[in-house]
Amino acid sequence: MIPRKKRLWLMLASIALIAAGIMTAIIYRGTLKEIDYAAIENGQIEVRNMGDTLQEYYEEYGDNFAQADYIFSQSDLVIVGTPSAEYQLLPTSIDRKVKVNQVLKGTTPADMIHVIEPSFIWFYANGDCSGRAVLGYAPMKPHEPYILFLQQERENVYTITHMAFGKYPIEANHAAEPLDWTTTITYSQVCNNLLLSSDSELFTAYLKAYDEVIEMLNSICTELNLKRADHPL
């Protein structure tokens, strides 16, 4: 027989769990295309950053992590792809559908693949949003083409090689400025920045890798004899 006091505590704990479940259920899990970007562009967003320095990248991936040829060699699949607005929120990441525009290494089982991104933004029913970033990784913007270096997780599901250093936007409309975490961060800063980092050295390393990636993939496209109209870069 459970004592009355203990039964009361168990009942309260159950109520708390139910309430937590309801709160989880109201987290926005639909598609990004249904969100009014203009309305939230300048809205404040709380970002939980899980490491954002160059040193942390070295510790995680070794000395060669930012070299284009090494990133290429470490990847099962290299593509030019366009992320869709559809995603599924996972416990610590998101599963995003990406249209394959051009394969530069490997093969894909379909024209649309799943890419697991290590960061995400939660949209709540009341309009608030919060973000989570791992090693400074900034989420992909829907409907914009990227050069993606990928490792196969399982059939048609891929992860990004070396976090931010496996993702490069083709359109030159992204900021490359370190963020000041002591100030208010807006949604537009999160979605329009190449990295979610306060470390200027990390940005320098990323931009250097970016130049190497463009040069290397232009060479690959030439070797593949891609027609000018099909040239992704």
Phi, psi and chi 1 to 4 in degrees:
 res  aa     phi    psi   chi1   chi2   chi3   chi4
   1 MET       -  121.3 -174.2   74.2  174.8      -
   2 ILE   -78.2  128.6  -59.2  175.6      -      -
   3 PRO   -56.2  150.6  -22.8   33.0      -      -
   4 ARG   -59.1  -41.6 -178.3  177.5  178.3 -177.8
   5 LYS   -62.9  -41.2 -172.2  174.0 -178.2  179.1
   6 LYS   -68.3  -38.1 -170.8  170.7 -176.8  178.2
   7 ARG   -60.4  -38.3  -73.5 -155.9  -50.1  -88.5
   8 LEU   -63.9  -43.0  178.2   60.9      -      -
   9 TRP   -65.4  -38.8  -82.2  110.4      -      -
  10 LEU   -64.9  -39.4  -72.6  172.6      -      -
  11 MET   -65.4  -42.1 -176.0  172.3   64.0      -
  12 LEU   -64.7  -38.5  -69.4  173.8      -      -
  13 ALA   -64.9  -39.3      -      -      -      -
  14 SER   -63.7  -41.6  -61.0      -      -      -
  15 ILE   -62.5  -41.2  -67.2  172.8      -      -
  16 ALA   -62.7  -41.1      -      -      -      -
  17 LEU   -65.4  -39.9  -72.3  172.4      -      -
  18 ILE   -63.4  -42.5  -67.7  171.6      -      -
  19 ALA   -63.1  -39.7      -      -      -      -
  20 ALA   -64.0  -38.7      -      -      -      -
  21 GLY   -63.6  -39.7      -      -      -      -
  22 ILE   -64.7  -42.8  -67.0  173.0      -      -
  23 MET   -61.9  -40.3  -70.9  -60.2  -65.9      -
  24 THR   -64.1  -37.3  -59.2      -      -      -
  25 ALA   -67.0  -27.6      -      -      -      -
  26 ILE   -86.1   -4.7   66.7  172.1      -      -
  27 ILE   -62.3  134.9  -67.8  174.6      -      -
  28 TYR   -66.8  117.3 -168.0   89.6      -      -
  29 ARG  -120.6   19.2  -68.1  172.7  179.1  -93.7
  30 GLY   -85.6 -141.1      -      -      -      -
  31 THR  -110.9  147.6   58.8      -      -      -
  32 LEU   -63.2  -25.0  -70.3  175.3      -      -
  33 LYS   -67.0  -16.1   61.8 -173.5  176.1 -176.3
  34 GLU   -88.3   -3.2  -63.1  174.5   10.3      -
  35 ILE   -91.6  137.9  -67.0  170.6      -      -
  36 ASP   -81.5   93.7 -175.1   -6.7      -      -
  37 TYR   -60.1  -41.9  -76.2  101.8      -      -
  38 ALA   -59.7  -35.1      -      -      -      -
  39 ALA   -72.4  -26.4      -      -      -      -
  40 ILE  -113.7    2.8   63.6  175.1      -      -
  41 GLU   -54.2  -43.2 -177.2  176.4    4.4      -
  42 ASN  -100.6   11.9  -63.8  -44.6      -      -
  43 GLY   -75.6  147.2      -      -      -      -
  44 GLN   -71.0  142.1 -177.8  175.7   -7.9      -
  45 ILE  -134.2  137.7 -176.5  170.4      -      -
  46 GLU   -92.4  121.7  178.4 -172.9   -3.7      -
  47 VAL  -111.8  124.5  179.7      -      -      -
  48 ARG   -95.5  107.1  -67.4  173.5  -70.2  157.4
  49 ASN   -98.1  124.7 -153.0   50.2      -      -
  50 MET  -102.0   69.4  -39.7  -70.1  -80.4      -
  51 GLY    85.9  129.3      -      -      -      -
  52 ASP  -149.1   30.3   67.9  -16.7      -      -
  53 THR  -115.2  159.7   68.1      -      -      -
  54 LEU   -61.8  -39.2 -179.1   60.9      -      -
  55 GLN   -62.0  -38.1 -178.6   58.6   37.7      -
  56 GLU   -67.0  -33.3  -74.9  167.3  -49.1      -
  57 TYR   -65.5  -43.9  -98.1   94.3      -      -
  58 TYR   -59.5  -42.2  -82.1  123.1      -      -
  59 GLU   -65.9  -33.3  -67.8  172.8   -1.8      -
  60 GLU   -82.3  -39.8 -176.6   71.4   22.5      -
  61 TYR  -122.4   -3.5  -63.3  112.8      -      -
  62 GLY    91.9 -179.4      -      -      -      -
  63 ASP   -70.9  -24.7  -65.3  -18.7      -      -
  64 ASN  -100.5    9.8  -60.4  -38.9      -      -
  65 PHE   -60.1  -26.8   79.3   90.2      -      -
  66 ALA   -99.0    7.8      -      -      -      -
  67 GLN   -91.6  127.5  -63.1  177.7   14.9      -
  68 ALA   -56.7  -43.4      -      -      -      -
  69 ASP   -67.3  -32.0   56.0  -10.4      -      -
  70 TYR   -72.0  -42.2 -176.3   71.2      -      -
  71 ILE   -59.5  -42.0  -58.1  170.5      -      -
  72 PHE   -61.4  -45.2 -171.8   88.2      -      -
  73 SER   -67.4  -27.8   69.9      -      -      -
  74 GLN   -84.2   -4.6  -65.5  -64.8  -61.3      -
  75 SER  -103.4  139.5  -58.0      -      -      -
  76 ASP   -80.1  -29.6  -59.6  -44.3      -      -
  77 LEU  -142.2  133.7  179.2   67.9      -      -
  78 VAL  -127.0  125.0 -179.6      -      -      -
  79 ILE  -138.2  162.7   66.2  168.3      -      -
  80 VAL  -100.9  119.8  173.8      -      -      -
  81 GLY  -137.9  156.9      -      -      -      -
  82 THR  -117.9  114.8  -57.2      -      -      -
  83 PRO   -69.0  139.4   23.6  -32.3      -      -
  84 SER   -85.1  177.7   75.1      -      -      -
  85 ALA   -84.5   -3.3      -      -      -      -
  86 GLU   -92.1  132.1  -61.4  178.9   43.2      -
  87 TYR  -150.6  158.0   73.9   95.2      -      -
  88 GLN  -117.8  127.5  179.3 -179.0   -0.3      -
  89 LEU   -76.7  123.7 -172.8   62.1      -      -
  90 LEU  -106.4  169.6  -55.9  176.2      -      -
  91 PRO   -55.1  -40.0  -28.2   36.3      -      -
  92 THR  -130.7   15.5   59.2      -      -      -
  93 SER  -166.2 -173.5   56.6      -      -      -
  94 ILE  -130.3  150.6   63.1  170.5      -      -
  95 ASP  -102.7  109.4  177.0  -11.6      -      -
  96 ARG  -113.1  137.8 -174.3 -177.2  -63.8  -78.2
  97 LYS   -79.6  134.4  -70.2 -176.2  177.5  179.6
  98 VAL  -129.4  128.3  174.6      -      -      -
  99 LYS   -80.8  130.8 -176.2 -179.3 -175.6  -59.4
 100 VAL   -86.1  113.6  177.8      -      -      -
 101 ASN   -90.6  -38.8  -57.9  -31.4      -      -
 102 GLN  -153.8  131.4 -178.3   66.7   52.1      -
 103 VAL   -97.1  125.1  176.2      -      -      -
 104 LEU  -108.8  -16.0  -59.2  169.5      -      -
 105 LYS  -157.1  137.9  177.2 -175.8  177.8 -178.8
 106 GLY    82.4 -167.7      -      -      -      -
 107 THR  -136.5  154.5   57.9      -      -      -
 108 THR  -118.3  144.4   60.4      -      -      -
 109 PRO   -77.6  -11.0   27.9  -33.4      -      -
 110 ALA  -157.1  166.3      -      -      -      -
 111 ASP   -76.5  -17.3  -67.1  -25.5      -      -
 112 MET  -123.1  124.3 -171.7   74.4   75.9      -
 113 ILE  -118.4  167.7   63.4  174.0      -      -
 114 HIS  -104.0  128.0  -67.9  -98.4      -      -
 115 VAL  -118.8  124.3  174.8      -      -      -
 116 ILE   -87.1  114.8  -53.0  -60.4      -      -
 117 GLU   -93.8  138.5  -70.7 -165.0   87.7      -
 118 PRO   -80.9    2.2   30.1  -36.5      -      -
 119 SER  -136.6  163.7   68.1      -      -      -
 120 PHE  -160.1  167.3   55.4   84.0      -      -
 121 ILE  -122.7  129.9  -63.5  175.6      -      -
 122 TRP   -95.0  131.4  -80.8   -2.6      -      -
 123 PHE  -109.5  124.7  -65.5   91.8      -      -
 124 TYR   -98.2  161.0  -62.3   90.7      -      -
 125 ALA   -60.2  -28.5      -      -      -      -
 126 ASN   -85.7    4.4   63.7   -1.0      -      -
 127 GLY    96.6  -12.0      -      -      -      -
 128 ASP   -73.8  160.1  -68.3  -19.2      -      -
 129 CYS  -145.8  150.2   48.5      -      -      -
 130 SER  -137.3  153.3   64.8      -      -      -
 131 GLY  -126.5  159.5      -      -      -      -
 132 ARG  -134.6  128.1  177.1 -177.3 -179.0  -85.0
 133 ALA  -125.8  137.3      -      -      -      -
 134 VAL  -112.5  124.4  178.8      -      -      -
 135 LEU    51.4   38.8  -71.0  173.6      -      -
 136 GLY    74.8    7.4      -      -      -      -
 137 TYR   -66.8  127.9 -179.8   94.9      -      -
 138 ALA  -100.6  138.1      -      -      -      -
 139 PRO   -65.4  150.7   24.4  -34.1      -      -
 140 MET   -68.9  147.2  -70.8 -171.6  -75.1      -
 141 LYS   -89.4  129.5  -64.8  176.1   67.9  174.9
 142 PRO   -58.1  144.4  -22.0   32.9      -      -
 143 HIS    69.8   15.9  -49.0  -54.5      -      -
 144 GLU  -118.7  134.9  -67.4 -163.0    7.8      -
 145 PRO   -73.5  143.9   27.0  -33.9      -      -
 146 TYR  -133.4  151.1  -73.2   82.6      -      -
 147 ILE   -88.5  121.3  -56.0  162.9      -      -
 148 LEU  -122.1  128.9  -63.4  175.6      -      -
 149 PHE  -103.3  119.1  -64.9   80.2      -      -
 150 LEU  -127.1  150.5  -55.4  170.2      -      -
 151 GLN  -118.1  136.2  -64.9  175.9  -35.1      -
 152 GLN   -76.3  127.9 -171.5  169.3   23.9      -
 153 GLU   -92.2  -47.8 -177.5   72.4   17.4      -
 154 ARG  -159.9 -175.7   53.6 -172.5 -176.6  -83.4
 155 GLU   -55.6  121.4 -174.6  178.3    2.3      -
 156 ASN    67.0   12.1 -148.5   31.4      -      -
 157 VAL  -126.0  128.5  177.8      -      -      -
 158 TYR  -132.8  152.7  -61.4   83.1      -      -
 159 THR  -112.0  162.7   56.4      -      -      -
 160 ILE   -90.6  129.4  -62.1  176.8      -      -
 161 THR   -67.0  126.9  -53.6      -      -      -
 162 HIS    57.1   38.5  -62.4  176.7      -      -
 163 MET    51.1 -123.2  -64.2  -70.5 -173.2      -
 164 ALA   -60.8  -26.7      -      -      -      -
 165 PHE   -80.6    6.1  -75.7   77.1      -      -
 166 GLY  -112.1   14.3      -      -      -      -
 167 LYS  -142.2  122.6  171.3 -176.9   67.7   70.8
 168 TYR  -137.3  117.3  -59.5   88.8      -      -
 169 PRO   -69.5  140.9   25.2  -33.6      -      -
 170 ILE   -81.2  -38.8  -68.9  178.4      -      -
 171 GLU   -71.9  135.3  -55.2  -67.0  -17.9      -
 172 ALA   -91.2   57.1      -      -      -      -
 173 ASN  -126.3   29.3   59.5   -8.0      -      -
 174 HIS  -113.0  142.0  -69.1   69.4      -      -
 175 ALA   -76.2  154.6      -      -      -      -
 176 ALA  -132.6   59.7      -      -      -      -
 177 GLU  -124.8  131.5  -59.6  176.8   -5.9      -
 178 PRO   -59.0  143.3  -24.6   35.0      -      -
 179 LEU   -92.7  145.5  -61.3  174.3      -      -
 180 ASP   -99.1  103.9 -179.0   -1.6      -      -
 181 TRP   -68.7  -10.8  -63.1  118.4      -      -
 182 THR   -84.7   -7.5   64.6      -      -      -
 183 THR  -108.7  173.8   62.7      -      -      -
 184 THR   -70.0  128.5  -61.6      -      -      -
 185 ILE  -102.1  129.7  -56.5  -61.4      -      -
 186 THR  -100.1  162.8   64.8      -      -      -
 187 TYR   -58.9  -41.3  177.0   81.7      -      -
 188 SER   -63.8  -35.0   61.1      -      -      -
 189 GLN   -64.2  -38.8  -75.4  177.5  -68.6      -
 190 VAL   -68.4  -46.0  167.9      -      -      -
 191 CYS   -84.9  -13.4  -74.5      -      -      -
 192 ASN  -110.0    3.0  -67.9  -42.7      -      -
 193 ASN   -99.0  147.1 -139.4  -35.3      -      -
 194 LEU   -67.2  -34.7  -70.2  171.6      -      -
 195 LEU  -137.5  154.3  -60.6  170.0      -      -
 196 LEU  -105.8   79.9  -60.4 -177.1      -      -
 197 SER  -146.1  153.3  173.1      -      -      -
 198 SER  -103.8    3.4   59.4      -      -      -
 199 ASP   -99.9  110.5 -174.6    2.2      -      -
 200 SER   -64.1  -30.3   59.6      -      -      -
 201 GLU   -66.3  -34.5  -69.5 -175.5  -22.3      -
 202 LEU   -66.3  -41.5 -175.2   61.4      -      -
 203 PHE   -62.3  -42.4  -84.4   88.0      -      -
 204 THR   -60.8  -44.1  -60.9      -      -      -
 205 ALA   -65.1  -39.8      -      -      -      -
 206 TYR   -66.2  -45.3 -179.1   85.4      -      -
 207 LEU   -65.6  -34.9  -68.0  174.2      -      -
 208 LYS   -64.9  -44.0 -178.2  176.5 -178.1  -64.9
 209 ALA   -63.7  -38.0      -      -      -      -
 210 TYR   -57.4  -48.2 -156.6  157.7      -      -
 211 ASP   -61.0  -41.5  -70.9  -19.7      -      -
 212 GLU   -64.7  -39.7  -70.4 -177.7    7.3      -
 213 VAL   -64.0  -46.6  164.6      -      -      -
 214 ILE   -60.7  -44.9  -65.3  -63.0      -      -
 215 GLU   -63.3  -44.1 -177.8  178.8   -7.3      -
 216 MET   -66.0  -44.3 -179.9 -176.7   68.5      -
 217 LEU   -74.6  -28.1  -66.5 -171.5      -      -
 218 ASN   -62.1  -39.6  -90.5  -45.0      -      -
 219 SER   -65.2  -41.5  175.7      -      -      -
 220 ILE   -62.3  -43.7  -69.1  174.0      -      -
 221 CYS   -62.2  -37.5  -71.5      -      -      -
 222 THR   -64.6  -43.4  -59.5      -      -      -
 223 GLU   -64.5  -33.0  -69.2  177.0    5.9      -
 224 LEU   -79.8   -4.5  -68.5  175.6      -      -
 225 ASN    56.0   42.2  -66.5  -40.5      -      -
 226 LEU   -69.0  139.6  -66.8  177.9      -      -
 227 LYS   -65.7  153.6  -63.6  179.0 -179.3  177.1
 228 ARG   -56.7  -40.0 -175.5  175.8 -179.3   82.3
 229 ALA   -66.4  -25.1      -      -      -      -
 230 ASP   -95.8   -3.9  -63.7  -30.6      -      -
 231 HIS   -67.2  121.2 -158.8  -61.1      -      -
 232 PRO   -80.9  -12.4   31.2  -36.8      -      -
 233 LEU  -114.8      -  -53.4  176.9      -      -
